[in-house]
Structures are given as C-alpha cells and as structure tokens.
Amino acid sequence: MRVGFVLPRYGPTVIGGAETAARSLAERLVAQKDWEVGVLTTCAEDFVTWDDVFPVGKEEVNGVRIERFPSSSGREPSFHPFSASLLADPDGASLGDADRWIDLQGPVVPELVEAAARSDADAMVFYPYLYYPTVRAIGRVAAPAILHPAAHDEPALHLPVFPAVFAAADGIVFQTAAERELVQGLFPVASQHQLLLGLGVDDPDEVTIGRTGRGDPYLLCLGRVDAHKGSRLLASLFAAYKARHPGSLRLVFAGPVVDAPPVHPEIDVVGPVSEEEKWSLLAGAVALVSPSAREAFSLVIAESWSARTPVVVNAACLATVEHCRRSGGGLSFGGFGEFEAVVDLLCRDPGTRRRLGVRGRGYVDRWFRWPRVIDRYAAFVESVAGAAV
C-alpha cells in the first residue's frame, strides 16, 4: 500500500497530540506493515505563528518520506479579533467569513494542496479537521480520503466551512466514542466508513524508568502548559487546596510552556522533559491531572495508566471522562469541592491509587498497544481503498 499523510506540521520536534499520533501511525505503518508512506506538510514547527523553520524540500525520517512546503502566509495578526467575533456565534457565520477564518488562521500553503491533488497514493490521510491543508485539499484528492478529525466540542467545529470537509471523507477515524457521537450529531456521516481506533501507547515496562529525584509527593500535569489546556485552572485549584491543606504535596507542570501559571512556592514548572524523564515523572506521581476541558483522546492519560498511575480529569471533557468510565482507572472533578475530595482520597489511600492504576493499565493493554492499533488501522485503510476500486 502507498499512503499519503497531509498535515500542517510534522516531525519529531513537533509537540501536539494530533501531530504525534499521525507521526506514530506513519512510522509504524512502515515498520510493521512495510507500506510506502509519504507526508505532505509545511515548514512550520509552531502552530501559533506557522513560521517556516524546517527547510523546504524532501527528506526521509524513520522510513517516512517527507515533503515540506513554505507557507505563503502564517497566522495573520488580524485573526484573533476576527476569530473572537466570529466564534461568538459560529452557527450564524456566513460561508465567506468562515473561509476567511481558515485563511487568516493559517498556514496557507497552496503548493501543498496542489501536491496532494497530484498524489498517486492508494489512500490519503488528513489530520486534523481544523486547518487549511485539510480544508482545501481533502475534496481535491483522487485517492480515497481518510479523515482523522481530532474533534472536540469547540465553537470552530460549528462553522459552515466544515460540513464539506466531513462530506469529502471516504473514511473517518475517531479516537473516542464521545468524539464519534459529537461528529455524528453535527454532520451526516452515517454512510461513511468509520473506525473507532484511539491511539497507540508505548509500554514503559519495556524501558528503564529511573527515579524522579523528587522526595515530596506530587501531582503531575504533563503536556503543553497553556491556559487553553487548563493549566491556570489547575494552578488555581491547587493553590486553594494548599491553603486548606498545608503539607508536602506539590504540583509539577512538565511540557513546553506557552502560558506559565502564576508563581506559587509549591508549584514547579519544569519545561519540556525527555522520554526517560517523562516516564519517571509518571511512575512517581500521586496522580496525573488532566485539567483540559477539550481533548479528543489525551495520550498522556493512556501513558499515565501505562505507568500504573491513576488520573484525575476535568468533568467537562467528554473524551477523558469516557476513558475513566470505561477503564475504572481515574476520577473527575467539576469544581473545587470535587477536586479537594479527589486529591484527599488519592493522597491518603495508597490502596485506591494502586487499584485505579492497575485498572487503567489493563484498559490500555487491552485496547491501545501499538501492534493491535496498527493491525486494526491497516485493515481499515485497506477496506476504504478497496471500496473505491
């Protein structure tokens, strides 16, 4: 099989859930299935500016052939005020304004779109639904198109530019049942091929996990430190908790810092960490906390359970709450009272922590180990490509 991926960003240094998932799928289709996999993408590393960082042209990384195109424009300064106005009432937006929103958001890469339209791949994979490369190219490719929406219930999903995007997909891959229900409730996709896949997760039992070097107990928030991801919410909840419960418990934020939380003597912002440091932090934590209200899957939750560490999630996030319900491996909070009760329970009851972690580990082993994920995904891609013959 020859498969092409279309993404706004791609590469080992690119931080992002959808981007990491796409790269993992692409590399493992090469390694596990011996498929020919190519990627059409931009030269951008950062999704805020879309500045060209990587060189234009072709390279091969871990068996995947990558072709990068420069952006004719990145994120326009006028995007943010226009977006705030438009997304206040997305259902009332005109198609013209929605198209303008796509272009102002960036990255605008007409050459990438033309390259996708010329591709002779057996199937073309698009990740995620939100950006110019998917919106402008998915309806123009000759091969069957497979869309990974990575959708959550955000105002942008309601813009009138996206029904055509979902209609152009021959197959749709969802990460959770909550994402599938959301998309099916908004778009007429019932007749399209669909797969509920999730993501693959590495097994930390297969790597050496060192000690964290942290003597005090800690809650861990892993991933981009950004108010949009709930980092400020979590910092405020934790500060309120510590005001009522003095003690040695700390909060650790680990990941690229976009929007640092307010300084607090018992909050550590350590920045990006290596793979070894990540697994060590997960293994040593009282719990992983995912404060984001908008996640399509949340790989870090599955990684936490892989390390047999329980998770605490925002009750407003359908995807992460679904994982906790299905696995029995985590707890949720809807406000300070619930946050306080959950943290108290996990801090004082190691037996509960252990049981939640073991349940989460079993859930990940059952559904999200890479060999199983790749087998299911490859069979789906073949079925979508075969149906178009």
ChimeraX attribute file (.defattr): number of C-alpha atoms within 10 A of each C-alpha:
attribute: neighborCount
match mode: 1-to-1
recipient: residues
	/A:1	17
	/A:2	13
	/A:3	22
	/A:4	26
	/A:5	25
	/A:6	26
	/A:7	24
	/A:8	30
	/A:9	27
	/A:10	27
	/A:11	17
	/A:12	11
	/A:13	9
	/A:14	15
	/A:15	19
	/A:16	15
	/A:17	18
	/A:18	22
	/A:19	19
	/A:20	19
	/A:21	16
	/A:22	25
	/A:23	21
	/A:24	17
	/A:25	21
	/A:26	25
	/A:27	21
	/A:28	21
	/A:29	22
	/A:30	18
	/A:31	14
	/A:32	13
	/A:33	13
	/A:34	13
	/A:35	18
	/A:36	19
	/A:37	22
	/A:38	23
	/A:39	26
	/A:40	25
	/A:41	25
	/A:42	31
	/A:43	24
	/A:44	25
	/A:45	20
	/A:46	16
	/A:47	17
	/A:48	14
	/A:49	16
	/A:50	23
	/A:51	18
	/A:52	20
	/A:53	12
	/A:54	15
	/A:55	14
	/A:56	14
	/A:57	12
	/A:58	12
	/A:59	13
	/A:60	11
	/A:61	10
	/A:62	11
	/A:63	18
	/A:64	21
	/A:65	17
	/A:66	20
	/A:67	20
	/A:68	23
	/A:69	23
	/A:70	24
	/A:71	22
	/A:72	12
	/A:73	17
	/A:74	21
	/A:75	20
	/A:76	16
	/A:77	11
	/A:78	11
	/A:79	17
	/A:80	14
	/A:81	9
	/A:82	15
	/A:83	19
	/A:84	10
	/A:85	12
	/A:86	20
	/A:87	19
	/A:88	12
	/A:89	13
	/A:90	19
	/A:91	14
	/A:92	12
	/A:93	17
	/A:94	14
	/A:95	13
	/A:96	10
	/A:97	17
	/A:98	21
	/A:99	18
	/A:100	15
	/A:101	24
	/A:102	22
	/A:103	20
	/A:104	21
	/A:105	26
	/A:106	23
	/A:107	29
	/A:108	24
	/A:109	22
	/A:110	17
	/A:111	17
	/A:112	24
	/A:113	23
	/A:114	14
	/A:115	16
	/A:116	26
	/A:117	17
	/A:118	13
	/A:119	17
	/A:120	15
	/A:121	20
	/A:122	21
	/A:123	24
	/A:124	29
	/A:125	26
	/A:126	24
	/A:127	23
	/A:128	21
	/A:129	20
	/A:130	19
	/A:131	18
	/A:132	24
	/A:133	29
	/A:134	21
	/A:135	22
	/A:136	20
	/A:137	21
	/A:138	30
	/A:139	17
	/A:140	15
	/A:141	20
	/A:142	16
	/A:143	23
	/A:144	24
	/A:145	26
	/A:146	26
	/A:147	26
	/A:148	21
	/A:149	23
	/A:150	20
	/A:151	23
	/A:152	21
	/A:153	17
	/A:154	11
	/A:155	13
	/A:156	22
	/A:157	20
	/A:158	19
	/A:159	21
	/A:160	19
	/A:161	22
	/A:162	20
	/A:163	15
	/A:164	13
	/A:165	20
	/A:166	25
	/A:167	15
	/A:168	21
	/A:169	21
	/A:170	23
	/A:171	24
	/A:172	23
	/A:173	23
	/A:174	23
	/A:175	21
	/A:176	25
	/A:177	18
	/A:178	22
	/A:179	23
	/A:180	22
	/A:181	11
	/A:182	16
	/A:183	21
	/A:184	12
	/A:185	11
	/A:186	13
	/A:187	15
	/A:188	12
	/A:189	20
	/A:190	10
	/A:191	8
	/A:192	15
	/A:193	17
	/A:194	18
	/A:195	18
	/A:196	15
	/A:197	19
	/A:198	20
	/A:199	26
	/A:200	22
	/A:201	22
	/A:202	16
	/A:203	18
	/A:204	17
	/A:205	9
	/A:206	7
	/A:207	11
	/A:208	10
	/A:209	19
	/A:210	13
	/A:211	13
	/A:212	16
	/A:213	9
	/A:214	11
	/A:215	8
	/A:216	11
	/A:217	16
	/A:218	22
	/A:219	24
	/A:220	24
	/A:221	28
	/A:222	24
	/A:223	24
	/A:224	22
	/A:225	23
	/A:226	18
	/A:227	17
	/A:228	15
	/A:229	18
	/A:230	19
	/A:231	26
	/A:232	18
	/A:233	16
	/A:234	23
	/A:235	23
	/A:236	15
	/A:237	17
	/A:238	24
	/A:239	18
	/A:240	13
	/A:241	18
	/A:242	16
	/A:243	10
	/A:244	10
	/A:245	13
	/A:246	8
	/A:247	11
	/A:248	11
	/A:249	17
	/A:250	20
	/A:251	23
	/A:252	21
	/A:253	25
	/A:254	21
	/A:255	20
	/A:256	18
	/A:257	17
	/A:258	13
	/A:259	14
	/A:260	16
	/A:261	21
	/A:262	11
	/A:263	10
	/A:264	13
	/A:265	8
	/A:266	15
	/A:267	19
	/A:268	16
	/A:269	18
	/A:270	12
	/A:271	17
	/A:272	18
	/A:273	15
	/A:274	9
	/A:275	11
	/A:276	15
	/A:277	16
	/A:278	20
	/A:279	23
	/A:280	19
	/A:281	28
	/A:282	27
	/A:283	23
	/A:284	24
	/A:285	25
	/A:286	23
	/A:287	27
	/A:288	28
	/A:289	28
	/A:290	25
	/A:291	26
	/A:292	21
	/A:293	21
	/A:294	20
	/A:295	23
	/A:296	25
	/A:297	27
	/A:298	21
	/A:299	19
	/A:300	20
	/A:301	27
	/A:302	26
	/A:303	24
	/A:304	29
	/A:305	30
	/A:306	28
	/A:307	25
	/A:308	25
	/A:309	28
	/A:310	32
	/A:311	30
	/A:312	26
	/A:313	25
	/A:314	23
	/A:315	19
	/A:316	16
	/A:317	22
	/A:318	22
	/A:319	24
	/A:320	32
	/A:321	21
	/A:322	16
	/A:323	23
	/A:324	22
	/A:325	13
	/A:326	13
	/A:327	19
	/A:328	18
	/A:329	28
	/A:330	28
	/A:331	22
	/A:332	22
	/A:333	19
	/A:334	12
	/A:335	12
	/A:336	15
	/A:337	11
	/A:338	14
	/A:339	21
	/A:340	18
	/A:341	12
	/A:342	16
	/A:343	20
	/A:344	13
	/A:345	13
	/A:346	20
	/A:347	16
	/A:348	10
	/A:349	10
	/A:350	12
	/A:351	10
	/A:352	15
	/A:353	21
	/A:354	17
	/A:355	17
	/A:356	24
	/A:357	25
	/A:358	20
	/A:359	21
	/A:360	30
	/A:361	23
	/A:362	17
	/A:363	21
	/A:364	23
	/A:365	19
	/A:366	10
	/A:367	15
	/A:368	21
	/A:369	17
	/A:370	19
	/A:371	13
	/A:372	14
	/A:373	18
	/A:374	22
	/A:375	13
	/A:376	14
	/A:377	19
	/A:378	16
	/A:379	11
	/A:380	20
	/A:381	24
	/A:382	13
	/A:383	13
	/A:384	21
	/A:385	22
	/A:386	12
	/A:387	11
	/A:388	11
	/A:389	8
